[in-house]
Amino acid sequence: MSGYGIPGGRGGPPRRFDTYFRCYPIAVLDRKELNYGGKIIMPPSALEKLTRLHIAYPMLFELHNGRQQKMTHAGVLEFIAEEGRVYLPHWMMQTLSLEPGDLLQIKSTDLPSGSFIKLQPQSMSFINAISDPKAVLENALRNFSALTKGDKFQFLYNGDVFEIAVLEVKPQNNSGAISCVETDLEVDFAPPLDYVEPVRTPTNTGSSRPGSVVGGGRVTPITQEGSMAKSIGYSVLAATAVANASAFAGNGQKLKEKGSRAGTPQGGKSTNATPPPAAAPVMTTRKAGPQPLRLPSGTLFFGYTIKPVKAGGDKEAEEKKPSMFSSGGGQTLRAAANKKRKGEEIKGKGSKSG
């Protein structure tokens, strides 16, 4: 008695579903939306055989095109096809290089639950049209039961069809495929097939225009007339600065050493030996500001002439001047005291003579 419910019987090898069908594109069923998934439609007889073999859910299959030596994996959506036929998405028929009516071998299989998958969009439109690719793919992969390395599947989003290539799957196994049913997949993306690396403009070290490149832009040196230099009138400011600097033109001379017996310097005269005559300095015309002090070369300037201190005779002459508070024949207080003292001296002399 065979062990019913145990594939292959008690102690026998496991039995698997293995049947040939004529394949056709799923579009002939007028259900074009099924083209953007990874599931096939099989006949009702296939369901009966799968039930007898106790094939567990999810039912996964290997699809072989023996003539082209190509294989992929798929799940099953429905069991409503005509007997002896299966219906495949368009991308799956392209992957297997099948034509309508070709013979296709279908085998049941088990695949490990996927943990990682690396995908490559086949067009830049995937990046330009989709703002959140991972969220969109998460929704699209609900229509897939298995993914095989090397597949190029299609999915529909906002009326546009996008094609994605499967570059890598994990965990790795002999079949090169994973199950994506009820599993958390980590998704990575490779650059799109038609992606072109942006061309970076190299720094032109031999440029006739000096400057440096900062943040991708060229900085104009301050000595050149850039937009900022023009706005602040740099050329006028630079000319004024040069004119101001000319006010201090000439060579400096050392003062005599400390402790020398040279007399007090007089205003406008130098205590140094008179140097040989030199060419007159070039006068610079200034438009505004204080005029520069022009001195012969080698001449020091110690200030303007100082009024000398008044002598003693000058003080007496100053005392004889009328006070600002006197009028007419009035005298100063000092002059009155002197007059009184002289009067007393004359009177004393008269008393002695008497």
C-alpha atoms as one frame of an Amber mdcrd trajectory, in Angstrom:
protein
   0.000   0.000   0.000   1.429   3.298  -1.084   1.701   6.053   1.480  -1.043
   8.411   0.258  -0.259  11.942   1.293   3.485  11.354   1.284   5.085  12.212
  -2.091   6.629   9.136  -3.664   5.238   6.792  -1.048   6.807   5.589   2.140
  10.588   5.694   1.791  10.432   6.425  -1.953  11.967   9.372  -3.779   9.911
  12.608  -3.738   7.626  12.969  -6.696   7.261  16.237  -8.556   4.959  17.735
 -11.094   6.568  17.407 -14.572   4.420  17.991 -17.671   4.620  19.449 -21.171
   2.227  22.112 -22.454   1.750  24.267 -25.517   2.426  27.859 -24.529   0.621
  31.001 -25.648   0.825  34.672 -24.689  -1.566  35.655 -21.969  -2.768  38.601
 -24.059  -5.007  36.247 -26.117  -7.261  35.988 -23.056  -7.913  39.735 -23.327
  -6.336  40.275 -19.926  -3.377  42.456 -20.812  -2.770  43.516 -17.202  -1.518
  39.971 -16.520   1.463  40.681 -18.783   2.990  42.733 -15.950   3.452  39.937
 -13.425   5.249  36.639 -12.934   2.408  34.119 -12.842   1.013  31.733 -15.475
  -2.429  30.272 -16.151  -2.661  26.447 -16.245  -5.470  23.980 -17.108  -7.708
  22.408 -14.398  -6.066  19.001 -14.895  -2.806  20.445 -13.624  -4.513  21.403
 -10.353  -5.757  17.824  -9.869  -2.282  16.401 -10.389  -0.715  18.956  -8.080
  -3.251  18.083  -5.413  -2.489  14.372  -5.670   1.226  15.137  -5.338   0.551
  17.315  -2.320   2.531  20.215  -3.725   2.613  22.771  -0.930   1.752  26.445
  -1.213   3.168  28.568  -2.720   3.251  26.479  -5.873   6.419  27.374  -7.761
   7.532  26.014 -11.132  10.536  25.709 -13.380   9.817  26.604 -17.018  12.190
  24.966 -19.512  12.641  25.612 -23.208  14.743  22.554 -23.999  15.327  23.594
 -27.563  16.934  26.929 -26.564  18.353  25.667 -23.247  16.682  28.466 -21.335
  14.910  28.393 -18.007  13.027  30.690 -15.656  10.638  30.387 -12.718   7.009
  31.324 -12.176   3.994  30.957  -9.919   0.462  30.043 -10.934  -2.428  32.505
 -10.967  -5.402  30.437 -12.099  -6.333  26.998 -13.468  -8.691  28.033 -16.253
  -6.677  27.360 -19.436  -7.713  24.871 -22.078  -6.350  21.380 -21.617  -2.807
  21.014 -22.863  -2.224  24.800 -22.839  -0.574  27.324 -20.592  -0.611  31.113
 -20.882   2.510  33.138 -20.112   3.206  36.883 -19.765   4.816  38.440 -22.808
   8.144  39.163 -21.056   8.384  35.510 -19.960   7.973  34.249 -23.504  10.714
  36.643 -24.608  13.030  35.441 -21.840  12.553  31.812 -22.921  12.644  32.674
 -26.666   9.242  31.052 -27.175   6.795  31.439 -30.018   3.048  30.831 -29.643
   2.381  27.068 -29.774   5.917  26.008 -28.763   6.288  23.093 -26.393   7.164
  24.056 -22.821   8.220  21.791 -19.956   6.913  22.754 -16.509   8.282  21.238
 -13.282   7.305  21.907  -9.709  10.125  23.142  -7.452  10.975  24.680  -4.106
  12.832  27.982  -3.807  14.296  29.702  -0.764  12.701  32.925   0.429  14.661
  35.852  -0.922  16.551  38.302   1.276  18.267  40.511  -1.331  17.816  41.409
  -4.963  19.739  43.752  -7.249  17.865  45.280 -10.161  18.825  47.355 -13.181
  16.280  49.568 -14.955  16.583  49.314 -18.715  15.800  52.992 -19.297  16.376
  56.343 -17.623  12.614  56.882 -17.743  12.403  54.678 -14.630  14.309  57.321
 -12.644  12.730  60.349 -14.316   9.114  59.177 -14.016   9.151  57.478 -10.601
   9.870  59.546  -7.510   9.918  56.590  -5.070  11.181  53.498  -6.966  11.300
  51.171  -3.957   7.683  51.831  -3.014   6.560  51.315  -6.606   8.526  48.080
  -6.929   7.149  46.778  -3.649   3.674  47.125  -5.077   4.682  45.673  -8.473
   6.362  42.578  -6.967   3.065  41.493  -5.417   2.246  40.085  -8.837   5.363
  37.873  -8.771   5.967  34.587  -6.967   9.583  34.033  -8.028  12.457  35.932
  -9.613  15.384  34.421 -11.491  18.795  35.887 -12.123  18.927  37.026 -15.745
  15.196  37.730 -16.074  13.957  40.963 -17.604  10.459  41.447 -16.276   7.997
  44.255 -16.928   5.561  46.152 -14.733   2.974  48.868 -15.321   2.941  52.221
 -13.525   0.774  55.256 -14.358   0.094  53.866 -17.811   3.807  53.389 -18.644
   5.602  50.055 -18.999   9.009  49.704 -17.343  11.484  46.889 -17.904  13.814
  45.720 -15.115  16.688  43.220 -15.283  17.508  40.956 -12.347  21.279  41.090
 -11.785  21.684  39.297  -8.466  19.616  37.361  -5.935  20.319  36.169  -2.393
  20.501  33.622  -0.901  22.460  32.082  -3.733  21.455  28.593  -4.849  21.850
  26.221  -7.800  18.664  27.393  -9.496  19.670  31.076  -9.285  16.136  32.007
  -8.199  14.298  33.070  -5.052  10.749  33.132  -3.814   9.315  36.620  -3.237
   6.115  35.466  -1.537   5.633  36.737   2.004   9.253  37.788   2.470  11.152
  40.998   3.169  13.437  41.814   0.269  16.304  44.248   0.418  16.432  45.956
  -2.966  19.459  47.577  -4.566  19.600  49.375  -7.903  22.292  49.470 -10.556
  22.495  52.500 -12.885  20.007  52.327 -15.770  21.226  50.682 -18.937  21.239
  53.960 -20.888  22.651  56.035 -18.038  25.471  58.373 -19.064  27.901  59.692
 -16.475  27.758  63.524 -16.338  30.732  65.100 -18.079  32.839  67.090 -15.638
  34.564  70.128 -17.066  38.300  69.758 -16.345  40.207  72.646 -14.812  41.990
  74.485 -17.639  45.387  75.303 -16.154  46.551  76.888 -19.404  43.719  79.374
 -19.634  44.617  82.919 -20.642  42.331  84.191 -17.929  43.894  83.838 -14.480
  41.727  82.795 -11.594  40.719  79.811  -9.536  37.808  77.433  -9.718  35.700
  77.243  -6.538  32.542  75.122  -6.392  32.493  74.726 -10.153  32.724  78.490
 -10.867  35.648  80.702 -11.800  36.694  83.477  -9.431  37.867  86.671 -11.153
  41.065  88.128  -9.624  40.671  91.519  -7.960  42.900  93.156 -10.548  40.451
  92.347 -13.318  37.222  94.091 -14.149  34.620  91.566 -13.086  30.978  92.316
 -12.399  31.679  93.156  -8.732  34.656  95.404  -9.594  32.498  97.363 -12.005
  29.674  97.763  -9.497  31.923  99.310  -6.825  34.084 101.350  -9.216  37.277
  99.500  -8.368  39.435 101.288 -10.984  38.627 104.729  -9.503  39.261 103.536
  -5.939  42.583 101.987  -6.940  43.770 105.213  -8.603  42.844 107.241  -5.507
  44.747 104.825  -3.260  47.870 105.219  -5.391  47.602 109.035  -5.228  47.275
 108.938  -1.434  50.356 106.746  -1.159  52.424 109.314  -3.142  52.049 111.876
  -0.312  54.681 109.966   1.646  57.196 109.601  -1.193  60.898 110.247  -0.466
  63.728 108.688   1.477  63.866 108.890   5.291  66.933 110.083   7.192  68.171
 109.068  10.646  68.287 111.586  13.483  71.626 112.137  15.190  72.666 109.664
  17.833  71.497 110.201  21.420  73.808 112.419  23.499  75.058 114.574  20.614
  75.688 118.257  21.333  73.800 119.503  18.357  71.668 122.527  19.002  67.929
 122.594  19.135  66.546 121.975  15.665  64.994 124.976  14.071  61.716 124.720
  12.235  62.102 124.040   8.560  65.845 123.206   8.827  67.613 119.892   8.892
  70.461 119.132  11.330  71.987 116.716   8.830  74.593 117.664   6.309  73.164
 119.168   3.201  73.037 116.428   0.598  73.915 117.091  -2.977  71.097 118.537
  -5.019  68.700 115.940  -6.370  66.137 115.982  -9.095  62.851 117.518  -8.084
  60.197 114.881  -7.252  57.464 114.296  -9.734  54.319 116.077  -8.672  51.179
 114.016  -8.645  47.936 115.757  -9.333  45.268 114.982  -6.796  41.589 115.484
  -7.228  40.467 115.495  -3.598  41.795 115.368  -0.013  44.630 117.294   1.722
  47.590 118.291  -0.406  50.860 116.458   0.219  53.853 118.172   1.829  56.584
 118.604  -0.800  60.163 118.744   0.491  63.495 118.380  -1.285  65.038 114.977
  -1.040  66.947 114.509   2.237  65.139 117.352   4.069  63.329 116.685   7.334
  60.306 118.639   8.513  59.883 119.326  12.255  56.945 121.687  12.158  56.324
 125.350  11.446  58.262 128.328  12.944  57.810 128.660  16.726  57.412 132.115
  18.239  60.437 132.652  20.589  60.020 133.242  24.338  59.909 136.950  25.281
  62.962 138.456  27.096  62.910 140.529  30.364  62.794 143.941  28.567  59.787
 142.787  26.695  58.051 142.071  30.022  58.636 145.664  31.267  57.373 147.089
  28.007  54.334 144.893  28.303  53.726 146.187  31.847  53.680 149.751  30.553
  50.858 148.949  28.206  47.474 150.165  29.445  45.227 147.562  30.965  42.176
 146.458  29.130  40.180 147.703  32.143  41.721 151.219  32.147  40.532 154.216
  30.169  42.020 157.566  29.315  44.880 158.462  31.591  44.366 155.643  34.033
  47.338 153.451  35.024  47.815 149.896  35.851  47.861 148.702  39.485  51.587
 147.930  39.322  52.393 151.411  37.939  50.375 153.083  40.743  52.248 151.173
  43.438  55.614 152.185  41.959  54.567 155.838  41.807  53.475 155.818  45.436
  56.763 154.231  46.559  58.803 156.845  44.680  56.716 159.648  46.297  57.423
 158.340  49.765  61.174 158.171  49.017  61.201 161.827  47.846  59.248 162.923
  50.921  61.661 161.131  53.259  64.614 162.820  51.643  62.954 166.237  52.150
  62.418 165.642  55.846  66.085 164.763  56.369  67.268 167.872  54.611  65.031
 170.066  56.815
